[in-house]
Amino acid sequence: MKTTRLAGLGLAAVLSCAGALLFGVGTPASADTADLTFSTDTTEVTPGSTVDLTVTLTNSQATEVRFVYQSIRPTWETSRQPALTYTQVSCRSEGDPCKDDGSGRADGSGNLGLSYALPLAPGESRSVTLTYRIAPDSACGRELGFSSYLYYEYGGGLFSASDTYWSPVFRVVCPAARS
């Protein structure tokens, strides 16, 4: 009786391994593709102007992404510059609207949750564009940057990936004084 039970366990183990090899999630579709990228048309802004920051999520896995949690917030360095004043004026996405998770400040400089239309097929991308306005009285010579935490699930929820990403830094410059 003990031999039959061991044989049954052995058969179950072999079938489990074979199933994992046959139906398991493959390697990423493009291992050199970053999951999250930032783009902007400028890295210098003047007080009173706006700047767009586009965040693009690309599915680099071999199966579709079905769940995404992403937050974006000012970097520690940005939050330590009291003379730097700015507000978030819009958030445009290809999915659900952007959501303040409740930790945000009135000026839009808190933690912001980003949403994407899902599922996201292998190799496909979705984008969110954030627009920030630098206050007219903001100090010059300051730098505005953001960090973003990304967590997503793929392979029918069996696998996940997460990382922290940093945006380009925007330098606040003042126009030369006219004489």
ABEGO torsion letter per residue (X at the ends): XAAAAAAAAAAAAAAAAAAAAAABBBBBABAABBABBBBBABABBBBGBBBBBBBBBBBABABBBABBBBBBBBBAAAAABAABBBBBABBBBABBBBBBAGABBAAGABBBBBBBBOBBBBGBBBBBBBBBBBBAABBBGBBBBBBBBBBBBBGGGABBBBBBBBBBBBBBBBBBBBX
